[in-house]
Amino acid sequence: MAVAALPLNHHLLLPCFSTSNPRARTQPWRSRGREGVPQTARRARFSVTSCSSSTSQAQEEEAPATAEACVNTGLQLFSKGRVKEALSQFDTALTLNPNPMEAQAALYNKACCHAYRGEGKKAADCLRTALKEYNLKFGTILNDPDLASFRALPEFKELQEEARLGGEDIGYGFRRDLKLISEVQAPFRGVRRFFYVAFSAAAGISFFFTIPRLIRAIEGGDGAPDLWDTAGNAAINIGGIVVLVALFFWDNKKEEEQLEQISRNETLSRLPLRLSTNRVVELVQLRDTVRPVILAGEKETIALAMQKAERFRTELLRRGVLLVPVIWGEGKAAPLEKKGFGTSPKAAAALPSIGEDFEKRAQSVIAQSKLKAEIRFKAEVVSPGEWERWIKDQQKSEGVTPGEDVYIILRLDGRVRRSGKGMPDWQQIVKELPPMDALLSKLER
């Protein structure tokens, strides 16, 4: 889970002292550790005891049930695979007048339970409530490996679309972040819109003053303006308004398409891969290091394309090419093992902890040098259902029938370079891509 336990408290008796320490409120939840087990922060609460000549035993009073305690208990049950009991604890927490952070934690972890059970609609409802009412960050949903199965469902796509549009205050922060990236990629869009609005307003004002002149010209008489000149001015103003308004809406449409692409790129960057050393990484960690080439198609087609790529292996490696084969239907064919919660301990140990310092980890020189040593010519996809869904969304955006054999070449910065139907011409790719030590490759970073 991306949300760890709320802090627990325990009693410590201090003999021969009379002291008291108020209960310290700590951060309600933190990111989990490398082993995938929620980290439970404990804070000591000291009870008051007094010394006397006679021996007395301290009596611990049983603390009443609180939302915080229920969330912690639920997380402990959840980590042991007792999902049904954990769900009950999270439901109970929501009935005990939780504060906003406790409610957010309960709803989020409840969604993880439903995702584990394959209940996509219930998971989406919990996350939607947490996004709308308790300020859950959509990036948390994108980053959490325990929600990988949920991200492969249509319910996640609907939720992501709501977040992208910012409807009903859902995902406002997510849409704001997308718009910031969009402004960086298209810095003059705001300037263009300003001129569209300003010139449209000027044309509208001019047309407003032209109307009386046009009426006088139609009526005729002494001192009446020329009809054709006045009509021409009115037509120019109307035409200008129409063109400028059309350009404004066209720019808005392009922005929405760009936001969709940025959203898809963000989803792509979080897709997991298994390297040749069996280490599992997210695609974002390979930025500036490799140029992934995604091959999607039937098993026989992929095998033939990989065989052809072997002939150009040396040259492709010089250009940082990493082959990522995705076989249609492989995600559905793989049965879901429910032996415990989340990823296996082996895979969990390979995954980096995802928290506030994730970007620092991904960009660190040490991590990058280790990855370079582990990267070979081919990587295996983890969660093939997620990969397949992303590729089909990309196909729809480019007008390609979902399910066709395609290839997608990514840039060093993680964005899509180009794509095409069928399998790639490796000789052409060798000519197209510059070597990793070339100036063009450095600029691509």
KEBA-732416 format. One line per 10 residues: number of its first residue (from 1); for each residue y, x, z of C-alpha. Coordinates in steps of 0.001 Angstrom, whole numbers. Example, Ala and Ser with C-alpha at 12.3 -4.5 7.8 and 13.67 -1.06 7.14 Angstrom:
BEGIN
1) -4500,12300,7800 | -1060,13670,7140
END
This chain:
BEGIN
1) 0,0,0 | 3518,1085,-598 | 4529,-555,2646 | 3176,1050,5759 | 2876,-356,9197 | 5723,-1494,11311 | 6068,647,14425 | 3670,-67,17236 | 4417,445,20890 | 2195,1480,23753
11) 2743,1854,27474 | 2896,5151,29290 | 2956,5312,33064 | 5072,7989,34661 | 3924,8541,38263 | 6372,9664,40932 | 9432,8845,38788 | 11683,5890,38495 | 12873,5776,34902 | 13347,3337,32156
21) 13778,3725,28419 | 14689,837,26175 | 12421,124,23283 | 13569,2057,20260 | 13735,250,16969 | 12535,2410,14165 | 12442,1995,10412 | 10289,-1070,9829 | 8071,454,7159 | 7561,3724,5385
31) 5699,4943,2322 | 2072,5750,2841 | 460,9117,2930 | -1760,10914,442 | -5015,9456,1695 | -3899,5911,946 | -4153,4879,4595 | -1064,3210,6047 | 837,5494,8349 | 1435,3833,11674
41) 4439,5136,13498 | 4150,4934,17243 | 7029,4951,19706 | 6609,5253,23417 | 7985,2627,25706 | 8172,3852,29283 | 7552,1420,32084 | 9253,1612,35450 | 7117,2726,38391 | 8132,3796,41862
51) 6441,6167,44286 | 5533,5059,47739 | 3379,6368,50547 | 760,3744,49763 | -1299,3927,46583 | -563,1198,44022 | -1977,601,40587 | 290,-264,37672 | -544,-3502,35984 | -32,-3672,32243
61) 1185,-6989,31061 | -258,-8208,27839 | 2525,-8348,25271 | 2991,-11655,23445 | 2126,-11816,19747 | 5006,-10783,17516 | 5511,-10610,13766 | 5576,-6826,14020 | 2230,-6685,15818 | 625,-9090,13347
71) 1766,-7008,10364 | 350,-3850,11969 | -2938,-5558,12781 | -3128,-6903,9236 | -2601,-3440,7797 | -5359,-2004,9969 | -7754,-4739,8843 | -6657,-4302,5251 | -7368,-560,5284 | -10932,-1380,6417
81) -11465,-3827,3566 | -11319,-6941,5793 | -8903,-8641,3413 | -9430,-12246,4502 | -8648,-11423,8142 | -5650,-9343,7066 | -4291,-12299,5105 | -4539,-14438,8209 | -2521,-11885,10193 | 224,-11710,7559
91) 405,-15524,7447 | 711,-15586,11233 | 3499,-12981,11112 | 5524,-15255,8830 | 5343,-18061,11399 | 6623,-15948,14320 | 10313,-15893,13404 | 10222,-12446,11756 | 13369,-10489,10993 | 14106,-9812,7286
101) 12304,-6457,7202 | 9232,-7851,8962 | 9155,-10823,6595 | 9469,-8521,3593 | 6608,-6346,4865 | 4399,-9378,5570 | 5015,-10918,2140 | 4540,-7656,279 | 1291,-6777,2034 | 101,-10353,1598
111) 712,-9928,-2142 | -1380,-6752,-2082 | -4208,-8721,-464 | -4050,-11399,-3166 | -3930,-8715,-5876 | -7042,-7120,-4401 | -8801,-10496,-4541 | -7696,-11041,-8138 | -5366,-13937,-7209 | -2499,-13131,-9545
121) -507,-16349,-9092 | -500,-16134,-5295 | 465,-12448,-5427 | 3327,-13242,-7811 | 4595,-16047,-5548 | 4697,-13720,-2528 | 6483,-10987,-4459 | 8939,-13465,-5969 | 9901,-14683,-2497 | 10265,-11113,-1211
131) 12460,-10211,-4199 | 14650,-13285,-3937 | 15057,-13712,-188 | 14320,-10329,1394 | 15749,-7780,-1055 | 12485,-6163,-2099 | 13062,-3476,-4738 | 11227,-4126,-7990 | 10605,-398,-8339 | 8254,-662,-5345
141) 6063,-3071,-7319 | 6097,-731,-10310 | 5181,2343,-8273 | 2460,1078,-5928 | -1042,2053,-7185 | -2529,-719,-5017 | -851,-3250,-7328 | -2326,-1676,-10460 | -4708,-4612,-10968 | -1820,-7079,-10580
151) 290,-5224,-13163 | -2485,-5812,-15696 | -2195,-9621,-15273 | 54,-12040,-17189 | 1668,-13079,-13881 | 3169,-9603,-13547 | 4609,-9790,-17046 | 6315,-13093,-16147 | 7685,-11613,-12924 | 8929,-8511,-14727
161) 10681,-10658,-17327 | 12406,-12616,-14555 | 13495,-9354,-12948 | 14809,-8015,-16255 | 16883,-11162,-16814 | 17985,-11249,-13169 | 17315,-14974,-12942 | 17717,-16712,-9587 | 18817,-13428,-8009 | 15332,-12024,-8621
171) 15435,-8362,-9460 | 19230,-8073,-9539 | 18956,-4413,-8613 | 16295,-3847,-11272 | 18475,-5365,-14010 | 21469,-3379,-12771 | 19493,-144,-13049 | 18345,-1088,-16552 | 21938,-1773,-17594 | 23064,1616,-16264
181) 20421,3342,-18391 | 21441,1167,-21343 | 25078,2216,-20956 | 24074,5869,-21003 | 22094,5369,-24216 | 24821,3230,-25849 | 28087,4387,-24219 | 30452,2632,-26661 | 28997,-865,-26370 | 31523,-1856,-23714
191) 34411,-554,-25838 | 33173,-2511,-28850 | 32914,-5684,-26830 | 36450,-5229,-25558 | 37788,-5006,-29108 | 35647,-7988,-30199 | 37196,-10119,-27449 | 40745,-8759,-27945 | 40779,-9232,-31730 | 39137,-12661,-31417
201) 41857,-13707,-28973 | 44571,-12354,-31314 | 43071,-14208,-34272 | 42811,-17384,-32202 | 46466,-17194,-31128 | 47554,-16540,-34704 | 45517,-19493,-35938 | 47031,-21698,-33215 | 50553,-20977,-34530 | 49399,-21361,-38130
211) 48246,-24952,-37638 | 51794,-26493,-37529 | 52813,-24453,-40587 | 49708,-25622,-42416 | 50508,-29262,-41584 | 54084,-28847,-42860 | 52818,-27162,-46011 | 50425,-30063,-46673 | 53190,-32632,-46110 | 55533,-30721,-48434
221) 59269,-31316,-48667 | 62325,-29081,-48394 | 61792,-25891,-46394 | 58002,-26352,-46292 | 56028,-23074,-46384 | 53835,-22232,-49342 | 50531,-24081,-49031 | 48300,-21371,-50497 | 49795,-18590,-48406 | 49507,-20621,-45215
231) 45963,-21729,-46018 | 45040,-18115,-46776 | 46370,-16946,-43413 | 44445,-19693,-41618 | 41256,-18794,-43498 | 41634,-15114,-42598 | 42063,-15985,-38916 | 39049,-18322,-38902 | 36930,-15782,-40781 | 37956,-13045,-38353
241) 37031,-15173,-35338 | 33639,-16048,-36841 | 32825,-12423,-37683 | 33971,-11050,-34328 | 32075,-13695,-32338 | 28956,-13030,-34450 | 29282,-9299,-33782 | 29689,-9973,-30041 | 26478,-12023,-29884 | 24670,-9514,-32111
251) 25635,-6736,-29680 | 24379,-8845,-26769 | 21066,-9369,-28543 | 20734,-5638,-29191 | 21432,-4963,-25520 | 18658,-7339,-24433 | 16252,-5664,-26866 | 17277,-2298,-25472 | 16747,-3511,-21893 | 13278,-4716,-22884
261) 12484,-1307,-24362 | 13816,504,-21289 | 11709,-1792,-19102 | 8634,-991,-21205 | 9436,2725,-20989 | 9678,2417,-17196 | 6299,680,-17106 | 4847,3344,-19406 | 6111,6138,-17162 | 4103,4709,-14226
271) 775,4457,-16076 | -1870,6772,-14584 | -3859,9501,-16347 | -6770,11670,-15281 | -6425,15290,-16360 | -9289,17594,-17271 | -9400,18837,-13657 | -10008,15227,-12504 | -6522,15046,-10992 | -4806,11671,-11368
281) -1107,11744,-12240 | 1457,9296,-13514 | 2859,9835,-16995 | 6331,10461,-15542 | 5038,13662,-13944 | 4252,15091,-17372 | 7816,14801,-18659 | 9239,18005,-20156 | 5701,19403,-20159 | 3737,17610,-22915
291) 4131,15238,-25847 | 1506,12519,-25262 | 4,10975,-28404 | -1540,7596,-27577 | -4430,6542,-29821 | -5380,2861,-29496 | -8235,1284,-31419 | -11969,716,-31630 | -14316,3301,-30171 | -15542,4587,-33540
301) -12001,4895,-34931 | -10796,6825,-31877 | -13807,9163,-31999 | -13140,9966,-35666 | -9421,10612,-35004 | -10258,12927,-32090 | -12731,14804,-34278 | -10060,15357,-36947 | -7566,16486,-34308 | -9932,19277,-33241
311) -9289,21027,-36565 | -5614,21408,-35615 | -6204,21982,-31909 | -4427,25332,-31653 | -1309,24203,-33508 | -1159,20897,-31638 | -1420,22687,-28287 | 1480,24959,-29307 | 3504,21773,-29750 | 2474,20363,-26376
321) 360,17524,-27762 | -1826,15708,-25216 | -4241,13157,-26668 | -4508,9875,-24746 | -7278,7654,-26201 | -7222,3930,-25334 | -10244,1926,-26503 | -9685,-1798,-27000 | -11573,-3924,-24474 | -12485,-1001,-22222
331) -10416,-2453,-19375 | -12314,-5743,-19458 | -15688,-4078,-19720 | -15232,-1965,-16599 | -16371,-3942,-13505 | -14091,-3953,-10480 | -15706,-2242,-7512 | -14669,-3796,-4235 | -16063,-1295,-1805 | -12754,-810,-62
341) -9052,-1208,-490 | -7059,640,-3119 | -8162,3743,-4980 | -11102,5862,-3945 | -10439,8618,-1399 | -11007,11222,-4102 | -8504,9619,-6459 | -6099,8885,-3628 | -6061,12509,-2638 | -5158,13401,-6210
351) -2265,10963,-6365 | 1135,12058,-5066 | 2625,10028,-2274 | 5136,7619,-3766 | 8236,7238,-1677 | 11882,8135,-1604 | 11096,11781,-2439 | 8853,10956,-5410 | 11338,12098,-8058 | 11856,15370,-6197
361) 8113,15917,-6170 | 7828,15138,-9880 | 10643,17540,-10739 | 9715,20403,-8426 | 8992,23725,-10078 | 5777,24230,-8113 | 4360,20839,-9092 | 5275,21409,-12733 | 3638,24832,-12809 | 436,23419,-11331
371) 402,20597,-13863 | 834,23021,-16751 | -2212,24911,-15567 | -4283,21716,-15357 | -3234,20077,-18640 | -5651,20517,-21515 | -5937,18870,-24944 | -7094,15422,-23812 | -6509,13106,-20840 | -8420,10019,-19734
381) -6610,6784,-18979 | -6879,5240,-15518 | -6499,1433,-15309 | -7200,885,-19045 | -6183,-2784,-18710 | -2618,-1713,-17889 | -2516,674,-20831 | -3853,-1963,-23203 | -1297,-4525,-22056 | 1588,-2070,-22508
391) 447,-1099,-26022 | 145,-4749,-27084 | 3647,-5475,-25755 | 4911,-2512,-27771 | 3122,-3833,-30862 | 4786,-7248,-30476 | 8225,-5650,-30162 | 7706,-3788,-33438 | 6242,-6737,-35341 | 2675,-5415,-35378
401) -259,-7733,-34739 | -1554,-7031,-31203 | -4990,-5444,-31272 | -4546,-3412,-34483 | -5365,287,-34464 | -2139,2188,-33756 | -846,5534,-32604 | 2271,6184,-30512 | 3913,9617,-30216 | 6083,10208,-27156
411) 8943,12663,-26767 | 9104,15324,-24083 | 11489,13077,-22114 | 8890,10280,-22078 | 10498,7960,-24639 | 8722,6718,-27768 | 9331,9094,-30681 | 7614,7037,-33371 | 4516,4945,-33957 | 2418,3687,-36826
421) -616,1662,-37836 | -4019,3282,-38023 | -4606,6843,-36881 | -2124,9716,-37298 | -2071,12395,-39973 | -2475,15484,-37792 | -1265,17864,-40482 | 1945,15868,-40791 | 2393,15866,-36994 | 2034,19669,-36934
431) 4834,19899,-39522 | 6997,17330,-37722 | 6831,18566,-34129 | 8517,21863,-33198 | 6686,24366,-30953 | 7358,24079,-27231 | 9402,27273,-27129 | 11625,26243,-30063 | 15268,25245,-29617 | 14619,21669,-30799
441) 12024,21216,-28051 | 14502,22397,-25438 | 17066,19924,-26714 | 14457,17150,-26588 | 14092,17654,-22850
END
